[in-house]
Amino acid sequence: MSIGMVMFFLIVVGIPVIAGILADVHKRNLKFKERQLELLGNQTAEKAAQYAAHTERLEQRVRVLERIVTDKGIAVADEIERLRDKPLN
């Protein structure tokens, strides 16, 4: 076999085979990264839903506390006025 035939073989067969292998490796790497991003997106969406639910619970608790403070505040103000109007002994 001469050097010319070896070079011809490398050019005609070797380079396309190597290029095909590299393309396949690249394609697999892209699929892997795509899957990673998909999982990360799912995790992010799940955490966002958890944070939204937690925030909603906190907002409900704040509404209840505001209602308690507001209602009790009026009652306390009325009680102070009644005590103010009451004679001492």
C-alpha positions as CSV (number, residue, x, y, z in Angstrom):
1,M,0.0,0.0,0.0
2,S,1.4,3.3,-0.9
3,I,1.2,6.6,1.0
4,G,-1.1,7.9,-1.7
5,M,-3.6,5.2,-1.0
6,V,-3.4,5.7,2.7
7,M,-4.0,9.4,2.3
8,F,-6.9,8.7,-0.1
9,F,-8.4,6.2,2.5
10,L,-8.1,8.8,5.3
11,I,-9.6,11.5,3.2
12,V,-12.5,9.5,1.8
13,V,-13.3,7.3,4.7
14,G,-11.5,8.5,7.9
15,I,-12.6,12.2,7.9
16,P,-16.3,11.5,7.3
17,V,-16.2,8.8,10.0
18,I,-14.5,11.1,12.5
19,A,-16.9,13.9,11.6
20,G,-19.9,11.6,12.1
21,I,-18.7,10.5,15.5
22,L,-18.0,14.1,16.6
23,A,-21.5,15.1,15.3
24,D,-23.1,12.3,17.3
25,V,-21.2,13.3,20.4
26,H,-22.3,16.9,19.9
27,K,-25.9,15.8,19.4
28,R,-25.9,13.7,22.6
29,N,-24.3,16.6,24.5
30,L,-27.1,19.0,23.3
31,K,-29.8,16.5,24.3
32,F,-28.2,16.1,27.7
33,K,-28.1,19.9,28.3
34,E,-31.7,20.2,27.0
35,R,-32.8,17.7,29.5
36,Q,-30.9,19.5,32.3
37,L,-32.6,22.7,31.4
38,E,-36.0,21.0,31.3
39,L,-35.5,19.6,34.8
40,L,-34.3,22.9,36.1
41,G,-37.3,24.6,34.6
42,N,-39.6,22.1,36.3
43,Q,-37.9,22.6,39.6
44,T,-38.1,26.4,39.2
45,A,-41.8,26.3,38.4
46,E,-42.5,24.0,41.4
47,K,-40.6,26.4,43.7
48,A,-42.5,29.4,42.3
49,A,-45.8,27.6,43.0
50,Q,-44.7,26.8,46.5
51,Y,-43.6,30.4,47.1
52,A,-46.9,31.7,45.7
53,A,-48.9,29.4,48.0
54,H,-46.8,30.4,51.0
55,T,-47.3,34.1,50.1
56,E,-51.0,33.6,49.8
57,R,-51.1,32.0,53.3
58,L,-49.1,34.9,54.8
59,E,-51.4,37.4,53.1
60,Q,-54.5,35.7,54.6
61,R,-52.9,35.7,58.1
62,V,-52.1,39.4,57.7
63,R,-55.7,40.1,56.7
64,V,-56.9,38.3,59.8
65,L,-54.5,40.2,62.0
66,E,-55.5,43.5,60.5
67,R,-59.2,42.6,61.1
68,I,-58.4,41.7,64.7
69,V,-56.4,44.9,65.3
70,T,-59.1,47.0,63.6
71,D,-62.0,45.4,65.4
72,K,-60.3,45.4,68.8
73,G,-59.0,48.9,68.2
74,I,-62.5,50.2,68.0
75,A,-63.6,48.2,71.0
76,V,-60.6,49.5,73.0
77,A,-61.3,53.1,72.0
78,D,-65.0,52.7,73.0
79,E,-63.9,51.2,76.4
80,I,-61.5,54.1,77.0
81,E,-64.4,56.6,76.2
82,R,-66.7,54.7,78.6
83,L,-64.1,54.8,81.4
84,R,-63.4,58.5,80.7
85,D,-67.1,59.3,81.2
86,K,-67.4,57.2,84.3
87,P,-67.1,59.2,87.6
88,L,-64.2,58.3,89.9
89,N,-65.7,56.8,93.0
